[in-house]
Amino acid sequence: MKKYLSLAKMVCAVLGLAALLMVIASGAAYPSPVFQIGVPLGLGLIVLALVLMAADWIWDMRDAIQRRQPLEILGLIISAVAVVWIFLIRR
């Protein structure tokens, strides 16, 4: 299951970036259908990739707790706090 989760998050991220790059390369602006379809599709895939990355992190945390590895648990918690600090609190 974990390998499918990792594959899915990478595919979503790559497809989302590809969709956004296609919109940028086309030079489309707001009224264009390319813009109206491509941007929500690209951003949606990137958001889905972020959600899958969070699920992957939770899966790693669960595995570390089951194997009773305190250093890995500590590392995962510190990385989560750093991400929350950088993206949410600092703004």
N, C-alpha and C positions, 0 to 999 in steps of 0.2 A: 504494500500500500504506500509506503514512504517513497519508493522510487517513482511511483506514478504521480505523487504529489509534487516531487521535485521537477519531474518532467513537465507537468502541467503549468507550474509557475513560470518556468523558463519559456515555454511556448507562448503563454499569454503575454509575457513581457516583450518578447521579440515581435509578436504580431501587433501589439499595441504601438510599439515604437515604429514599426514598419508602416502602419496606417497613418501615424502622425507625420512621418517623413514623406509619405506620398502626398499628403495635403500640403506640406510645406513646399515640396518640389513642384507641385502643380501651380502654386501661386494663387490658389483659390481664396476668395474672400467670402464674407458672410452669406450673401444671397445664393451662392453657388451650391448645387446639390452635393458636389464633392466635399465641400466644407461641412455642410449640414449633416452628412452621413459619416464622413471620415473622422472628424474630431470626436464626436461622442463615442464612436466605436473604438478609437484608439485609446481615449481616456478611460473608457469602461474596462478595456482589457488590462490596462495598467493597474487600475484599482483592484481588479480581480487578482492580478499577480501579487499585489501587496497583501491582500487577504490570505492568499495561499501561502505567502511567506510567513505570515503570522501563525497560520495553522501548522506550518512546518516547524516553527520555533516551539510551539506548544507540544508538538509531537516529540521533539528533542528533549524538552523539559520532562515530559512524562517518562521517557526512556531513562533519563539520568536519575530520576527519583526511584524508579523501579530497580535500577542497578546499584543504588545507594552510592553515588559518586559525588561527594560534596564539592569538590573543586569544579567539576563541570556545572553543577547546579549554581554555584556562586558566579561562575563566568557568564552563564546564561542570564542570571538576574542582573548582573552589572551591565551587560550589553543591552538588556531591555530598558533599564533605567537611563542609560546614555541615549538611546534612541528617543525615548519619551522626552528627555530633557532637551535634546537638540531640536526636535520637530514641534513640540507642543509648548513647552514652558518658556523657552527663550524668545518666542515671538511675542 
